[in-house]
Amino acid sequence: MVYSYQVIIFQTISFVQGTYWSQSIGDKGILYKATKDPYSKLIVQSSTGSKKLFHVPKDRTVIVNRDTVHFLGEMA
């Protein structure tokens, strides 16, 4: 799979239940790390109301800073 860098302004973000994430606070915002092989799932709802499901590779960090999310991922 080819994963691309995503920067999304979002309204809500959901780390899909049943997948594995670690959470920490960093100077760039809240950091979530995908810890399940081969990937974890993330749902992003934009301010327009559209929802998209993304796969995030294992050991990749998702940075949530206010209403912006930065991550490597691929739409599911």
C-alpha positions as protocol buffer text, in pm:
chain_id: "A"
residue {
  index: 1
  type: MET
  ca { x: 0 y: 0 z: 0 }
}
residue {
  index: 2
  type: VAL
  ca { x: 107 y: 357 z: -61 }
}
residue {
  index: 3
  type: TYR
  ca { x: 34 y: 593 z: 226 }
}
residue {
  index: 4
  type: SER
  ca { x: 18 y: 967 z: 185 }
}
residue {
  index: 5
  type: TYR
  ca { x: 55 y: 1252 z: 429 }
}
residue {
  index: 6
  type: GLN
  ca { x: -282 y: 1402 z: 525 }
}
residue {
  index: 7
  type: VAL
  ca { x: -358 y: 1739 z: 685 }
}
residue {
  index: 8
  type: ILE
  ca { x: -731 y: 1772 z: 748 }
}
residue {
  index: 9
  type: ILE
  ca { x: -938 y: 2040 z: 921 }
}
residue {
  index: 10
  type: PHE
  ca { x: -1195 y: 1836 z: 1110 }
}
residue {
  index: 11
  type: GLN
  ca { x: -1505 y: 1868 z: 1324 }
}
residue {
  index: 12
  type: THR
  ca { x: -1490 y: 1530 z: 1497 }
}
residue {
  index: 13
  type: ILE
  ca { x: -1236 y: 1251 z: 1494 }
}
residue {
  index: 14
  type: SER
  ca { x: -1295 y: 890 z: 1604 }
}
residue {
  index: 15
  type: PHE
  ca { x: -1034 y: 626 z: 1675 }
}
residue {
  index: 16
  type: VAL
  ca { x: -1226 y: 315 z: 1577 }
}
residue {
  index: 17
  type: GLN
  ca { x: -1314 y: 88 z: 1867 }
}
residue {
  index: 18
  type: GLY
  ca { x: -1139 y: -246 z: 1849 }
}
residue {
  index: 19
  type: THR
  ca { x: -816 y: -103 z: 1711 }
}
residue {
  index: 20
  type: TYR
  ca { x: -521 y: -5 z: 1924 }
}
residue {
  index: 21
  type: TRP
  ca { x: -387 y: 342 z: 1997 }
}
residue {
  index: 22
  type: SER
  ca { x: -151 y: 489 z: 2253 }
}
residue {
  index: 23
  type: GLN
  ca { x: -208 y: 850 z: 2357 }
}
residue {
  index: 24
  type: SER
  ca { x: 34 y: 1117 z: 2479 }
}
residue {
  index: 25
  type: ILE
  ca { x: 62 y: 1493 z: 2498 }
}
residue {
  index: 26
  type: GLY
  ca { x: 340 y: 1662 z: 2301 }
}
residue {
  index: 27
  type: ASP
  ca { x: 441 y: 2017 z: 2218 }
}
residue {
  index: 28
  type: LYS
  ca { x: 260 y: 1985 z: 1882 }
}
residue {
  index: 29
  type: GLY
  ca { x: -70 y: 1869 z: 2033 }
}
residue {
  index: 30
  type: ILE
  ca { x: -224 y: 1537 z: 2131 }
}
residue {
  index: 31
  type: LEU
  ca { x: -33 y: 1244 z: 1983 }
}
residue {
  index: 32
  type: TYR
  ca { x: -196 y: 911 z: 1903 }
}
residue {
  index: 33
  type: LYS
  ca { x: 20 y: 622 z: 1788 }
}
residue {
  index: 34
  type: ALA
  ca { x: -117 y: 327 z: 1592 }
}
residue {
  index: 35
  type: THR
  ca { x: 1 y: 11 z: 1767 }
}
residue {
  index: 36
  type: LYS
  ca { x: -187 y: -265 z: 1585 }
}
residue {
  index: 37
  type: ASP
  ca { x: -31 y: -458 z: 1298 }
}
residue {
  index: 38
  type: PRO
  ca { x: -65 y: -383 z: 1012 }
}
residue {
  index: 39
  type: TYR
  ca { x: -277 y: -67 z: 1063 }
}
residue {
  index: 40
  type: SER
  ca { x: -534 y: 104 z: 1280 }
}
residue {
  index: 41
  type: LYS
  ca { x: -848 y: 285 z: 1167 }
}
residue {
  index: 42
  type: LEU
  ca { x: -946 y: 647 z: 1202 }
}
residue {
  index: 43
  type: ILE
  ca { x: -1274 y: 820 z: 1111 }
}
residue {
  index: 44
  type: VAL
  ca { x: -1255 y: 1192 z: 1031 }
}
residue {
  index: 45
  type: GLN
  ca { x: -1568 y: 1405 z: 998 }
}
residue {
  index: 46
  type: SER
  ca { x: -1510 y: 1737 z: 825 }
}
residue {
  index: 47
  type: SER
  ca { x: -1689 y: 2063 z: 899 }
}
residue {
  index: 48
  type: THR
  ca { x: -1911 y: 1993 z: 596 }
}
residue {
  index: 49
  type: GLY
  ca { x: -2036 y: 1677 z: 769 }
}
residue {
  index: 50
  type: SER
  ca { x: -1872 y: 1423 z: 537 }
}
residue {
  index: 51
  type: LYS
  ca { x: -1709 y: 1124 z: 709 }
}
residue {
  index: 52
  type: LYS
  ca { x: -1407 y: 936 z: 578 }
}
residue {
  index: 53
  type: LEU
  ca { x: -1242 y: 619 z: 708 }
}
residue {
  index: 54
  type: PHE
  ca { x: -862 y: 602 z: 694 }
}
residue {
  index: 55
  type: HIS
  ca { x: -611 y: 326 z: 757 }
}
residue {
  index: 56
  type: VAL
  ca { x: -307 y: 442 z: 956 }
}
residue {
  index: 57
  type: PRO
  ca { x: 6 y: 224 z: 940 }
}
residue {
  index: 58
  type: LYS
  ca { x: 139 y: 62 z: 1257 }
}
residue {
  index: 59
  type: ASP
  ca { x: 387 y: 277 z: 1454 }
}
residue {
  index: 60
  type: ARG
  ca { x: 273 y: 598 z: 1283 }
}
residue {
  index: 61
  type: THR
  ca { x: 175 y: 898 z: 1491 }
}
residue {
  index: 62
  type: VAL
  ca { x: -145 y: 1099 z: 1440 }
}
residue {
  index: 63
  type: ILE
  ca { x: -110 y: 1458 z: 1561 }
}
residue {
  index: 64
  type: VAL
  ca { x: -431 y: 1636 z: 1669 }
}
residue {
  index: 65
  type: ASN
  ca { x: -384 y: 2011 z: 1715 }
}
residue {
  index: 66
  type: ARG
  ca { x: -709 y: 2199 z: 1787 }
}
residue {
  index: 67
  type: ASP
  ca { x: -918 y: 2138 z: 1474 }
}
residue {
  index: 68
  type: THR
  ca { x: -641 y: 2004 z: 1250 }
}
residue {
  index: 69
  type: VAL
  ca { x: -523 y: 1644 z: 1223 }
}
residue {
  index: 70
  type: HIS
  ca { x: -189 y: 1546 z: 1063 }
}
residue {
  index: 71
  type: PHE
  ca { x: -117 y: 1183 z: 974 }
}
residue {
  index: 72
  type: LEU
  ca { x: 9 y: 932 z: 722 }
}
residue {
  index: 73
  type: GLY
  ca { x: -285 y: 731 z: 600 }
}
residue {
  index: 74
  type: GLU
  ca { x: -485 y: 587 z: 316 }
}
residue {
  index: 75
  type: MET
  ca { x: -859 y: 612 z: 262 }
}
residue {
  index: 76
  type: ALA
  ca { x: -1032 y: 280 z: 325 }
}
